[in-house]
Amino acid sequence: MVRVKIVKQSFFLILLTTSLFLTGCTTVSNWFYDDDELEIRRLKPINVEFTPSKNWSVDLGVGIEQYYSKLRPAVAYDKVFAANRQGLVAAFDQETGTEIWSKNFAIFDEQGLTSGVTNLWSDGLSAKISGGISVAYETVFFGTENGEVVALDANTGEQKWLTKVKGEVLAAPAIDAGVVLISTGSGFVSALNADDGEEIWSFETDVPPLSLRGVSSPSAVNGGAIIGTATGKLIVNILETGQTAWEQVISAATGVTELERIVDIDSEPLVVGGSVYVISYDGTLVVVELRTGRVIWKREYKSYRRLSLAGNTLFLVDVNSNVYALDSRNGVELWSQGALKQRLLTGVTPVGNYLVAGDKYGYLHWFDQTDGRIVARLEVGDDDEDESIYHAPIVDGDNLYTQTRDGKLVSVKTP
């Protein structure tokens, strides 16, 4: 009898505990966060001006998980191209999200390749795709942390070529005039022939003892290769030959410790007309003349996010997730928006009369370009850091495309 009584008491205790957990799950979940984290997660009410809607969503698999990556989709030829770190590269119909083709670049051992069994029970070794996809000349280009650059036919996914470069490819390739420009974590910049992957020239930049994990995506414009370095320099090489046209110090290392001396330019130089906009991690925003490297104006903002421009307004997101708008002609600050501080906002992307950015909790936020008001938001993840949006959305017309950390590719329409 005693034994039965204990069992009954244990049974009722389990029921009570389960009931409390189910009815109070919101409260229980808050136990995992301190007050500061709860304040960051709590979104303040906004005056909603429109309601964005999801067009479609597809699962890319494991995404990038906890790893650093600048993987982002690309839009071209009525298709959306996307990849995950493990090795999946796929093309989807832009309107419906229907898969057109997919290729798996994960690495399987020799036994698995022979028997075919490994594919059923294992995802293989990661191909470590990183840096993002670029599309041009009906070809998809991407790189890996293993130092490989791959070109695929954009219509079929068939591999055109594969080339090894010196160092990890951590940034999306830039393409212009038949040249594929690759920047690596070891400081090497390689120019490859877009048709066959043969190296045309290479250029080595200095790498400091301590720098951010990642490199600036290069820009290839008007016959120039524009490169931001981990030592705070902006360098322009002749795209055809690799010869240096000029270099400009954007930010010089100061401070006693290596941590204090981090001056990385980690965002892609923004080239508009005859000007180059570039920002460094230590707090220097500079506009230089593309032809000569002459500094036009300089301001103090600290960021590693992608810059964007609409009309005469330059937009940036700083390291604390404050959003700023500046007059691109003189650097005068027009407005700032700090309501989403510490939410690890991506860079902002112009869409219509608005800007859109993602955050680490899986939300997209729309801002009015004229004054920075938050006018709409949409949850594409599940308020979970595993479903965070880690790179600025890609926009095509009224539709935008974004990836979450766990591998969800989402198409969203802005009314």
GIGI-V364136 format. One record per pair of residues at least 12 apart in sequence whose C-alpha atoms are under 10 Angstrom apart, sorted by the first residue. I is the first residue (numbers start at 0). GAP is how many residues later the second one is. Records with the same first field share a line. If there is no record, write none. Layout:
BEGIN
I = GAP ; GAP
END
This chain:
BEGIN
36 = 305 ; 306
38 = 303
39 = 299 ; 300 ; 301 ; 302 ; 303
40 = 299 ; 301 ; 302 ; 319 ; 320 ; 342
41 = 298
42 = 296 ; 297
43 = 295 ; 296
44 = 329
45 = 327 ; 328 ; 329 ; 330 ; 331
46 = 326 ; 327 ; 328 ; 329
47 = 318 ; 326 ; 327 ; 328 ; 329
48 = 317 ; 319 ; 325 ; 326 ; 327 ; 328
49 = 316 ; 325 ; 326 ; 327 ; 364 ; 365
50 = 324 ; 325 ; 326 ; 327 ; 362 ; 363 ; 364
51 = 312 ; 313 ; 314 ; 324 ; 325 ; 326 ; 327 ; 347 ; 360 ; 361 ; 362 ; 363
52 = 324 ; 325 ; 327 ; 346 ; 358 ; 359 ; 360 ; 361 ; 362
53 = 324 ; 325 ; 326 ; 345 ; 346 ; 347 ; 356 ; 357 ; 358 ; 359 ; 360
54 = 39 ; 40 ; 41 ; 42 ; 344 ; 345 ; 346 ; 355 ; 356 ; 357 ; 358
55 = 38 ; 39 ; 40 ; 41 ; 42 ; 345 ; 353 ; 354 ; 355 ; 356 ; 357
56 = 39 ; 40 ; 41 ; 323 ; 344 ; 345 ; 346 ; 351 ; 352 ; 353 ; 354 ; 355
57 = 34 ; 39 ; 40 ; 41 ; 345 ; 349 ; 350 ; 351 ; 352 ; 353
58 = 344 ; 345 ; 347 ; 348 ; 349 ; 350 ; 351
59 = 22 ; 23 ; 24 ; 25 ; 26 ; 28 ; 29 ; 30 ; 343 ; 344 ; 346 ; 347 ; 348 ; 349
60 = 22 ; 23 ; 24 ; 25 ; 26 ; 27 ; 345 ; 346 ; 347 ; 348
61 = 22 ; 23 ; 24 ; 25 ; 26 ; 61 ; 343 ; 344 ; 345 ; 346
62 = 20 ; 21 ; 22 ; 23 ; 24 ; 25 ; 323 ; 324 ; 340 ; 341 ; 342 ; 343 ; 344 ; 345 ; 346
63 = 19 ; 20 ; 21 ; 22 ; 64 ; 65 ; 66 ; 322 ; 326 ; 339 ; 340 ; 341 ; 342 ; 343
64 = 19 ; 20 ; 21 ; 320 ; 321 ; 322 ; 339 ; 340 ; 341 ; 342
65 = 319 ; 320 ; 339 ; 340
66 = 18 ; 61 ; 63 ; 338
67 = 17 ; 62 ; 63 ; 102 ; 145 ; 146 ; 322 ; 337
68 = 15 ; 16 ; 59 ; 60 ; 61 ; 62 ; 63 ; 76 ; 101 ; 102 ; 144 ; 145 ; 321 ; 322 ; 336
69 = 59 ; 60 ; 61 ; 62 ; 63 ; 100 ; 101 ; 102 ; 144 ; 145 ; 147 ; 320 ; 321 ; 322
70 = 12 ; 13 ; 14 ; 58 ; 59 ; 60 ; 61 ; 62 ; 71 ; 99 ; 100 ; 101 ; 319 ; 320 ; 332 ; 333 ; 334
71 = 12 ; 58 ; 59 ; 60 ; 61 ; 62 ; 100 ; 318 ; 319 ; 320 ; 321 ; 322 ; 329 ; 330 ; 331 ; 332 ; 337
72 = 17 ; 18 ; 59 ; 60 ; 61 ; 62 ; 318 ; 320 ; 321 ; 328 ; 329 ; 330 ; 336 ; 337
73 = 17 ; 58 ; 59 ; 60 ; 61 ; 66 ; 319 ; 320 ; 321 ; 322 ; 327 ; 328
74 = 16 ; 17 ; 18 ; 19 ; 58 ; 59 ; 60 ; 319 ; 320 ; 321 ; 325 ; 326
75 = 18 ; 58 ; 59 ; 60 ; 62 ; 63 ; 64 ; 78 ; 320
76 = 16 ; 17 ; 58 ; 59 ; 61 ; 77 ; 78
77 = 13 ; 14 ; 15 ; 16 ; 17
78 = 12 ; 13 ; 14 ; 15 ; 16 ; 17 ; 18 ; 19 ; 20 ; 21 ; 75 ; 76
79 = 12 ; 13 ; 14 ; 15 ; 17 ; 18 ; 19 ; 20 ; 321 ; 329 ; 331
80 = 12 ; 13 ; 18 ; 19 ; 20 ; 21 ; 51 ; 52 ; 53 ; 54 ; 59 ; 73 ; 328
81 = 20 ; 50 ; 51 ; 52 ; 58 ; 319 ; 320 ; 321 ; 325 ; 327
82 = 19 ; 20 ; 21 ; 46 ; 47 ; 49 ; 50 ; 59 ; 320 ; 324 ; 326
83 = 20 ; 42 ; 43 ; 44 ; 45 ; 46 ; 48 ; 319 ; 321 ; 322 ; 323 ; 324
84 = 20 ; 21 ; 41 ; 42 ; 43 ; 44 ; 45 ; 46 ; 47 ; 59 ; 60 ; 322
85 = 18 ; 19 ; 20 ; 21 ; 37 ; 38 ; 39 ; 40 ; 41 ; 42 ; 43 ; 44
86 = 16 ; 17 ; 18 ; 19 ; 20 ; 36 ; 37 ; 38 ; 39 ; 40 ; 41 ; 42 ; 43 ; 57
87 = 14 ; 15 ; 16 ; 17 ; 18 ; 38 ; 39 ; 41
88 = 12 ; 13 ; 14 ; 15 ; 16 ; 40 ; 44 ; 51 ; 53 ; 63 ; 68
89 = 12 ; 13 ; 14 ; 64 ; 66 ; 67
90 = 12 ; 49 ; 63 ; 64 ; 65 ; 66
93 = 302 ; 305 ; 307 ; 317
94 = 304 ; 316
95 = 315
96 = 312 ; 313 ; 314
99 = 55 ; 56 ; 57
100 = 53 ; 54 ; 55 ; 56 ; 57
101 = 54 ; 55 ; 56
102 = 49 ; 53 ; 54 ; 55 ; 56
103 = 19 ; 20 ; 23
104 = 19 ; 20 ; 21 ; 22 ; 23 ; 24
105 = 13 ; 17 ; 18 ; 19 ; 20 ; 21 ; 22 ; 23
106 = 16 ; 17 ; 18 ; 19 ; 20 ; 21
107 = 14 ; 15 ; 16 ; 17 ; 18 ; 19
108 = 15 ; 16
111 = 12
125 = 18 ; 19 ; 20
126 = 16 ; 17 ; 18 ; 19 ; 21
127 = 15 ; 16 ; 17 ; 18 ; 19 ; 20 ; 40 ; 41 ; 42
128 = 13 ; 14 ; 15 ; 16 ; 17 ; 18 ; 19 ; 20 ; 39 ; 40 ; 41
129 = 12 ; 13 ; 14 ; 15 ; 16 ; 38 ; 39 ; 40 ; 41 ; 42 ; 84
130 = 12 ; 13 ; 14 ; 37 ; 38 ; 39 ; 40 ; 41 ; 42 ; 52 ; 53 ; 83 ; 84 ; 85 ; 86
131 = 12 ; 37 ; 38 ; 39 ; 40 ; 41 ; 85 ; 259
132 = 38 ; 39 ; 40 ; 41
133 = 17 ; 38 ; 39 ; 40 ; 41 ; 46
134 = 16 ; 17 ; 18 ; 19 ; 38 ; 39 ; 40
135 = 18 ; 38 ; 39 ; 40 ; 42 ; 44 ; 58
136 = 16 ; 17 ; 38 ; 39 ; 41 ; 57 ; 58
137 = 14 ; 15 ; 16 ; 17
138 = 12 ; 13 ; 14 ; 15 ; 16 ; 17 ; 18 ; 19 ; 20 ; 21 ; 55 ; 56
139 = 12 ; 13 ; 14 ; 15 ; 17 ; 18 ; 19 ; 20
140 = 12 ; 13 ; 19 ; 20 ; 21 ; 31 ; 32 ; 33 ; 34 ; 39 ; 53
141 = 20 ; 27 ; 28 ; 29 ; 30 ; 31 ; 40
142 = 19 ; 20 ; 21 ; 22 ; 25 ; 26 ; 27 ; 28 ; 29 ; 30 ; 39 ; 40 ; 41
143 = 20 ; 21 ; 23 ; 24 ; 25 ; 26 ; 27 ; 28 ; 40
144 = 22 ; 23 ; 24 ; 25 ; 26 ; 39 ; 40
145 = 18 ; 19 ; 20 ; 21 ; 22 ; 23
146 = 16 ; 17 ; 18 ; 19 ; 20 ; 21 ; 22 ; 23 ; 37 ; 38
147 = 14 ; 15 ; 16 ; 17 ; 18 ; 19 ; 20 ; 21
148 = 12 ; 13 ; 14 ; 15 ; 16 ; 19 ; 20 ; 24 ; 31 ; 33 ; 43 ; 48
149 = 12 ; 13 ; 14 ; 47
150 = 12 ; 43 ; 44 ; 45 ; 46
159 = 34 ; 35 ; 36 ; 37
160 = 33 ; 34 ; 35 ; 36 ; 37
161 = 34 ; 35 ; 36
162 = 29 ; 33 ; 34 ; 35 ; 36
163 = 33 ; 34 ; 35
164 = 17 ; 18 ; 19 ; 23 ; 24 ; 25 ; 26 ; 27 ; 34 ; 37
165 = 16 ; 17 ; 18 ; 19 ; 20 ; 21 ; 22 ; 23 ; 24 ; 36 ; 38
166 = 16 ; 17 ; 18 ; 19 ; 20 ; 21 ; 22
167 = 14 ; 15 ; 16 ; 17 ; 18 ; 19 ; 20 ; 46 ; 47
168 = 13 ; 14 ; 15 ; 16 ; 17 ; 19 ; 20 ; 45 ; 46 ; 48
169 = 12 ; 13 ; 14 ; 15 ; 43 ; 44 ; 45 ; 46 ; 47
170 = 12 ; 13 ; 14 ; 43 ; 44 ; 45 ; 46 ; 47 ; 95 ; 96 ; 97
171 = 43 ; 44 ; 45 ; 46 ; 47 ; 96
172 = 17 ; 18 ; 44 ; 45 ; 46 ; 47
173 = 17 ; 43 ; 44 ; 45 ; 46 ; 47 ; 51 ; 52 ; 94
174 = 16 ; 17 ; 18 ; 19 ; 43 ; 44 ; 45 ; 46 ; 50
175 = 18 ; 43 ; 44 ; 45 ; 46 ; 47 ; 48 ; 49 ; 63
176 = 16 ; 17 ; 43 ; 44 ; 45 ; 46 ; 47 ; 62 ; 63
177 = 13 ; 14 ; 15 ; 16 ; 17 ; 61 ; 62
178 = 12 ; 13 ; 14 ; 15 ; 16 ; 18 ; 19 ; 20 ; 21 ; 41 ; 44 ; 46 ; 60 ; 61
179 = 12 ; 13 ; 14 ; 15 ; 17 ; 18 ; 19 ; 20 ; 40 ; 59
180 = 12 ; 13 ; 18 ; 20 ; 21 ; 36 ; 37 ; 38 ; 39 ; 44 ; 45 ; 46 ; 58
181 = 20 ; 35 ; 36 ; 37 ; 45
182 = 19 ; 20 ; 21 ; 22 ; 31 ; 32 ; 33 ; 34 ; 35 ; 44 ; 45 ; 46
183 = 20 ; 21 ; 30 ; 31 ; 32 ; 33
184 = 22 ; 26 ; 27 ; 28 ; 29 ; 30 ; 31 ; 44 ; 45
185 = 18 ; 19 ; 20 ; 21 ; 29
186 = 16 ; 17 ; 18 ; 19 ; 20 ; 21 ; 28 ; 42 ; 43
187 = 14 ; 15 ; 16 ; 17 ; 18 ; 19
188 = 12 ; 13 ; 14 ; 15 ; 16 ; 29 ; 36 ; 38 ; 53
189 = 12 ; 13 ; 14 ; 52
190 = 12 ; 34 ; 48 ; 49 ; 50 ; 51
199 = 39 ; 40 ; 41 ; 42
200 = 38 ; 39 ; 40 ; 41 ; 42
201 = 39 ; 40 ; 41
202 = 34 ; 39 ; 40 ; 41
204 = 22 ; 23 ; 24 ; 25 ; 26 ; 28 ; 30
205 = 23 ; 24 ; 25 ; 26 ; 27
206 = 22 ; 23 ; 24 ; 57
207 = 21 ; 22 ; 23 ; 45 ; 50 ; 53 ; 54 ; 55 ; 56
208 = 21 ; 49 ; 50 ; 52 ; 53
209 = 20 ; 21 ; 47 ; 48 ; 49 ; 50 ; 51 ; 52 ; 53 ; 54
210 = 19 ; 20 ; 47 ; 48 ; 50 ; 51 ; 52 ; 53 ; 54 ; 55 ; 70
211 = 18 ; 47 ; 50 ; 51 ; 52 ; 53 ; 54 ; 69 ; 92
212 = 17 ; 51 ; 53
213 = 16 ; 50 ; 51 ; 52 ; 53 ; 90
214 = 12 ; 13 ; 14 ; 15 ; 49 ; 50 ; 51 ; 52 ; 53 ; 89
215 = 12 ; 13 ; 14 ; 48 ; 49 ; 50 ; 51 ; 52 ; 53 ; 88 ; 89 ; 90
216 = 12 ; 48 ; 49 ; 50 ; 51 ; 52 ; 89
217 = 17 ; 18 ; 48 ; 49 ; 50 ; 51 ; 52
218 = 17 ; 49 ; 50 ; 51 ; 52 ; 57
219 = 16 ; 17 ; 18 ; 19 ; 49 ; 51
220 = 18 ; 50 ; 51 ; 52 ; 69
221 = 16 ; 17 ; 49 ; 51 ; 52 ; 68
222 = 13 ; 14 ; 15 ; 16 ; 17 ; 18
223 = 12 ; 13 ; 14 ; 15 ; 16 ; 17 ; 18 ; 19 ; 20 ; 21 ; 66 ; 67
224 = 12 ; 13 ; 14 ; 15 ; 17 ; 18 ; 19 ; 20
225 = 12 ; 13 ; 20 ; 21 ; 42 ; 43 ; 44 ; 45 ; 50 ; 64
226 = 20 ; 38 ; 40 ; 41 ; 42
227 = 19 ; 20 ; 21 ; 22 ; 36 ; 37 ; 38 ; 39 ; 40 ; 41 ; 50 ; 51 ; 52
228 = 20 ; 21 ; 34 ; 35 ; 36 ; 37 ; 38 ; 51
229 = 32 ; 33 ; 34 ; 35 ; 36 ; 50 ; 51
230 = 18 ; 19 ; 20 ; 21 ; 22 ; 30 ; 31 ; 32 ; 33 ; 34 ; 49
231 = 16 ; 17 ; 18 ; 19 ; 20 ; 21 ; 30 ; 31 ; 32 ; 33 ; 34 ; 47 ; 48 ; 49 ; 50 ; 52
232 = 14 ; 15 ; 16 ; 17 ; 18 ; 19 ; 30 ; 31 ; 32 ; 45 ; 47
233 = 12 ; 13 ; 14 ; 15 ; 16 ; 17 ; 31 ; 35 ; 42 ; 44 ; 45 ; 54 ; 59
234 = 12 ; 13 ; 14 ; 15 ; 58
235 = 12 ; 54 ; 55 ; 56 ; 57
244 = 46 ; 47 ; 48
245 = 44 ; 45 ; 46 ; 47 ; 48
246 = 45 ; 46 ; 47
247 = 40 ; 44 ; 45 ; 46 ; 47
248 = 37 ; 44 ; 46
249 = 13 ; 14 ; 15 ; 28 ; 29 ; 30 ; 33 ; 34 ; 35 ; 36 ; 37 ; 38 ; 45 ; 48
250 = 12 ; 13 ; 14 ; 28 ; 29 ; 30 ; 31 ; 32 ; 33 ; 34 ; 35
251 = 12 ; 30 ; 32
252 = 29
253 = 28
259 = 22
260 = 21
261 = 18 ; 19 ; 20
262 = 16 ; 17 ; 18 ; 19 ; 20 ; 21 ; 39
263 = 15 ; 16 ; 17 ; 18 ; 19 ; 39 ; 40
264 = 13 ; 14 ; 15 ; 16 ; 17 ; 19 ; 38 ; 39 ; 40
265 = 12 ; 13 ; 14 ; 15 ; 37 ; 38 ; 39 ; 40
266 = 12 ; 13 ; 14 ; 36 ; 37 ; 38 ; 39 ; 40 ; 80
267 = 36 ; 37 ; 38 ; 39
268 = 18 ; 37 ; 38 ; 39
269 = 17 ; 36 ; 37 ; 38 ; 39
270 = 16 ; 17 ; 18 ; 19 ; 37 ; 38
271 = 18 ; 37
272 = 16 ; 17
273 = 14 ; 15 ; 16 ; 17 ; 18
274 = 12 ; 13 ; 14 ; 15 ; 16 ; 17 ; 18 ; 19 ; 20 ; 21 ; 53 ; 54
275 = 12 ; 13 ; 14 ; 15 ; 17 ; 19 ; 20
276 = 12 ; 13 ; 19 ; 20 ; 21 ; 30 ; 31 ; 32 ; 37 ; 51
277 = 20 ; 25 ; 26 ; 28 ; 29
278 = 19 ; 20 ; 21 ; 22 ; 23 ; 24 ; 25 ; 26 ; 27 ; 28 ; 37 ; 39
279 = 20 ; 21 ; 22 ; 23 ; 24 ; 25
280 = 20 ; 21 ; 22 ; 23 ; 24 ; 37 ; 38
281 = 18 ; 19 ; 20 ; 21 ; 22 ; 37
282 = 16 ; 17 ; 18 ; 19 ; 20 ; 21 ; 35 ; 36
283 = 14 ; 15 ; 16 ; 17 ; 18 ; 19
284 = 12 ; 13 ; 14 ; 15 ; 16 ; 17 ; 18 ; 31 ; 46
285 = 12 ; 13 ; 14 ; 15 ; 45
286 = 12 ; 41 ; 42 ; 43 ; 44
295 = 33 ; 34 ; 35
296 = 31 ; 32 ; 33 ; 34
297 = 32 ; 33
298 = 31 ; 32 ; 33 ; 34
299 = 31
300 = 15 ; 16 ; 17 ; 18 ; 23
301 = 14 ; 15 ; 16 ; 17 ; 18
302 = 13 ; 14 ; 15 ; 16 ; 17 ; 18 ; 19 ; 44
303 = 12 ; 13 ; 14 ; 15 ; 42 ; 43
304 = 12 ; 13 ; 14 ; 16 ; 40 ; 41 ; 42 ; 43 ; 86 ; 87
305 = 12 ; 40 ; 41 ; 42 ; 43 ; 85 ; 86
306 = 40 ; 41 ; 42 ; 85
307 = 17 ; 39 ; 40 ; 41 ; 42 ; 47
308 = 16 ; 17 ; 18 ; 19 ; 39 ; 40 ; 41
309 = 18 ; 39 ; 40 ; 41 ; 42 ; 43 ; 44 ; 45 ; 59
310 = 16 ; 17
311 = 14 ; 15 ; 16 ; 17 ; 18
312 = 12 ; 13 ; 14 ; 15 ; 16 ; 18 ; 19 ; 20 ; 21 ; 56 ; 57
313 = 12 ; 13 ; 14 ; 15 ; 17 ; 18 ; 19 ; 20
314 = 12 ; 13 ; 18 ; 19 ; 20 ; 21 ; 32 ; 33 ; 34 ; 35 ; 40 ; 54
315 = 20 ; 30 ; 31 ; 32 ; 33
316 = 19 ; 20 ; 21 ; 27 ; 28 ; 29 ; 30 ; 31 ; 40
317 = 23 ; 26 ; 27 ; 28 ; 29
318 = 22 ; 23 ; 25 ; 26 ; 27
319 = 18 ; 20 ; 21 ; 22 ; 23 ; 24 ; 25
320 = 16 ; 17 ; 18 ; 19 ; 20 ; 21 ; 22 ; 23 ; 24 ; 25 ; 26 ; 38
321 = 14 ; 15 ; 16 ; 17 ; 18 ; 19 ; 20 ; 21 ; 22 ; 23
322 = 12 ; 13 ; 14 ; 15 ; 16 ; 17 ; 18 ; 22 ; 24 ; 25 ; 34 ; 44 ; 49
323 = 12 ; 13 ; 14 ; 24 ; 47 ; 48
324 = 12 ; 44 ; 45 ; 46 ; 47
333 = 36 ; 37 ; 38
334 = 34 ; 35 ; 36 ; 37 ; 38
335 = 35 ; 36 ; 37
336 = 30 ; 34 ; 35 ; 36 ; 37
337 = 34
338 = 34 ; 35
339 = 19 ; 25 ; 34
341 = 17 ; 18
342 = 15 ; 16 ; 17 ; 18 ; 20 ; 45
343 = 13 ; 14 ; 15 ; 16 ; 17 ; 44 ; 45 ; 46
344 = 12 ; 13 ; 14 ; 15 ; 16 ; 18 ; 19 ; 20 ; 43 ; 44 ; 45 ; 46 ; 47
345 = 12 ; 13 ; 14 ; 18 ; 43 ; 44 ; 45 ; 46 ; 47
346 = 12 ; 43 ; 44 ; 45 ; 46
347 = 17 ; 18 ; 19 ; 43 ; 44 ; 45 ; 46
348 = 17 ; 18 ; 43 ; 44 ; 45 ; 46 ; 51
349 = 16 ; 17 ; 18 ; 19 ; 43 ; 44 ; 45
350 = 15 ; 16 ; 18 ; 42 ; 43 ; 44 ; 45 ; 46 ; 47 ; 48 ; 49 ; 63
351 = 16 ; 17 ; 43 ; 45 ; 46 ; 47 ; 62 ; 63
352 = 13 ; 14 ; 15 ; 16 ; 17
353 = 12 ; 13 ; 14 ; 15 ; 16 ; 18 ; 19 ; 20 ; 21 ; 22 ; 60
354 = 12 ; 13 ; 14 ; 15 ; 17 ; 19 ; 20
355 = 12 ; 13 ; 18 ; 20 ; 21 ; 36 ; 37 ; 38 ; 39 ; 44 ; 58
356 = 20 ; 32 ; 33 ; 34 ; 35 ; 36 ; 45
357 = 19 ; 20 ; 21 ; 22 ; 30 ; 31 ; 32 ; 33 ; 34 ; 35 ; 44 ; 45 ; 46
358 = 20 ; 22 ; 24 ; 26 ; 28 ; 29 ; 30 ; 31 ; 32 ; 33 ; 45
359 = 21 ; 23 ; 24 ; 25 ; 26 ; 27 ; 28 ; 29 ; 30 ; 31 ; 44 ; 45
360 = 18 ; 19 ; 20 ; 21 ; 22 ; 23 ; 24 ; 25 ; 26 ; 27 ; 28 ; 29 ; 43
361 = 16 ; 17 ; 18 ; 19 ; 20 ; 21 ; 22 ; 23 ; 24 ; 25 ; 26 ; 27 ; 28 ; 41 ; 42 ; 43
362 = 14 ; 15 ; 16 ; 17 ; 18 ; 19 ; 20 ; 21 ; 24 ; 25 ; 26 ; 41
363 = 12 ; 13 ; 14 ; 15 ; 16 ; 17 ; 24 ; 25 ; 28 ; 29 ; 38 ; 48
364 = 12 ; 13 ; 14
365 = 12 ; 48
375 = 38
377 = 34
379 = 22 ; 23 ; 24 ; 28 ; 29 ; 30 ; 31 ; 32
380 = 22 ; 23 ; 24 ; 25 ; 27 ; 29
383 = 21 ; 22
384 = 19 ; 20 ; 21
385 = 18 ; 19 ; 20 ; 21
386 = 16 ; 17 ; 18 ; 19 ; 20 ; 21
387 = 15 ; 16 ; 17 ; 18 ; 19 ; 20
388 = 13 ; 14 ; 15 ; 16 ; 17 ; 18 ; 19
389 = 12 ; 13 ; 14 ; 15
390 = 12 ; 13 ; 14
392 = 17 ; 18 ; 19
393 = 17
394 = 16 ; 17 ; 18
395 = 17
396 = 16 ; 17
397 = 14 ; 15 ; 16 ; 17
398 = 12 ; 13 ; 14 ; 15 ; 16
399 = 12 ; 13 ; 14
400 = 12
END
